[in-house]
Amino acid sequence: MIVCAYCGAEAEGEEDCPRCGKVLPANRSAKALAFASALIAFACGLGASIEMVVDYARHGEFGWSLIGLASSVEAWVLVGFPMLTYRKPALFLSAMGVSILAYLRVLERLTGGAWFLPLALPMALAAFASASLSVFLCLKARRRGPNVAAFILVGCSLACFAVENILSLHFRGVCSFTWSAIVAASALPTAVLLLGIQSRIRPSS
């Protein structure tokens, strides 16, 4: 239920107040975000178009500009799409995850490499898993404060462990805990400290 800030009338599922006709604040915010998303889409499309025109004019074909096009699309998905679906976090988070994997796959094809399956895919999945763990811990917390930063540090530490071992197994064939251990040795004590601070914060009455 939305309450009009101008006349106090209650409205539900309507864009304008049924009494005074003013645009409801929630709908005004949604329209502003939609307009911002459209501007971002226009800027990304304009930049990609200019790159493709220059690339074709100089080389007679589309080469490096395709990377710019893919990057522009991914930029809009990461920045503009959440503005349209901010009320459905599961939707835009899923779209972001899928788009990142697709973007990395496209980059592999455009650059002629073979690094998506052995490196990019497992590292991206490890990052998604650690981020999901941090989000899950934040949602399960009864109160949020410094503990949010602690959960993020824990997720980052786990992601570093995964990334180092994925790289080490690919290039050397062995597991390794060198720089990731240094990261964890710095991050985890800080996380414990933040959790201790959180436990001492009394809830406001």
N, C-alpha and C positions, 0 to 999 in steps of 0.2 A: 504494500500500500504506500503510495507517494502522497505527501502533503504539499499542496501549493504554498510556496513561500510568500506569495502576494496576498492571497485572501484566506488561506487556511483550509480550503476545501480539499477533500480526499479524492484521489483519482487512482484508478487501477487499469493498467494496460492502455492508457491514452497518451497521445503526444502533447495535447494541450489541456489546460485546466478546464473542466466542464462548466465552471462558474464564471471566471473572468477571462478565459481564452488565452492567458499567458502560456508561453512554452514552459513546460515543467523542467526543473533543474537537471534531472537525470537524463531527459531527452536532449537538453541543450548540450550536455557533456558528450553524449553519444554522437550527436551531429558534428560537434567540434572534432572529435576523434576521427570520424569518417572523413571529414574534410582534410584533416592532417594526413590521413592515410592516402587519400587521393593525390595530395601534393607530393608526397614521397614517391608514389607510383609514377607521377608525371616526371619528377626529377630523375628517377632511375631510368625511365624509358627514354628521356631526352639524352641523358649521358650515353646510354647504350647505342642509341641511334647515331649520335655524332661519331662515336668510335667506329661503328660499322661503316659509315660513309667514308671516313678517312681511310680505314683499312682497305676497303674495296677500291677507292680511288688510287691508292698507292700500289696495290699489289694485284688488282683485278680479281680478287677472291676474298672470302672471309676467312681470316686466320686467327690472329690474337684477339680480334674484336669479339669472337665467340666466348672467350673467357670473360671479357667485360660484360657481355650480355648475361651469361650465367650468374656472374657476381651481382649484377643489378637485380635480377629476379630474386636471388637469395637474400639480398639486402632488404627488399620489400617484404619478403616472407618473415624475416626476423624482426623487422621494425614496424612495418605497416599493417601486416595481417593481425598481430595482437591487438591493434587499436580497434579493429572491427569485431574481434571475438574475445575481448577482455573479460566478459561475463561468463565465458566458457573456457576456463584455463586448460581443461583436459584436451579440448579441441586444438587450441593454438600450440600447446606444448607438444602434442603428437605431430602436428604439422611441422613444427620447427625441427623435431627429431628426424622425421622422414626427409625433409628438405635438405638438411645438412648432409645426410648420407647420399642423397641424390646429387647434391652439388659436388661432393668429393668424387663420386663416380664419374660425373661429367668432366671434371678437371683431369681425371686420369685418362679418359678417352681423348681429350683435346691435347694433352701434353705427351701422349704416347707412352706413358709409363705403365708399370704393373705393380702399383703399391697399394691399391684400394683394399683388396682382400687380405693381404698379409699384415698391413700396417694401419691404414686409415679406418677400416671397419672395426677391428677389435678395439682400437683406441677410442673411437667415437662411442662404441657401446660401453666401454669402461667409464667414460665421462658421463654418459647418460645414467648409468647405474649409480655412480657416486652422487650425482646431482639428485637423483630420485630418492636416495637414502637420506640426504640432507633435508629435502623437502618433507619426507615422511616423518622424520624426527621433529621438524618444526611444527608440523600439523598435530602431532601427538602430544606436544608439550602443553601442559596446562597453562603456563604463563610464558610469554615471550619477552626476551630482553637480550642480555649478553649471551644467553644460551644459543640464540640464532647464529651468531658468529662462531660459536664453538662447533655447532653442527656443520657449518660450512667448512671449517678447518678440518674436521674429521673426514668429510667427503673429499676434499682436495688431497689430503694425505693418501687416502685409498686410491684415488685416481693416479697420483704420482707413482705409487707402487706398481699399479697395473701398466702404466705407460712405459716405465723403465724396463719391466720384464718383457713386455711385448717387443720393444726395440732390441733388448739383449738377446732374446731367443731368436729373433729374425736375423740379426747380424753376426752373433757369436755362438748361438746354439745352446746357451746356458742362461740360467736365471741369475739375476744380479740385484743387489740391494745396496747401492752406493749413494747416489745423490738423492734418491727417494727416501732413504733412511735419514739423511741430513734434514730433508724437508719435514719429515715426520717428527724428528727430534726437536724441531723448532715449533711446529704447529700444535702437536698434541699436548705438551705442557701448557701452552697458552690456552688451548681448549679447556683443559682441566681447570685452569685458573678462572676462566670465564664462567664455567659451570658453578664453581665455588662462589663467585660473586652473585650469580643468579639465585643460588640457594639462600643467600643472606638478604635478598631483597624481599621486603615484606609487602604483601598485596595491599593495595590501597583499600581503605574501608569505605 
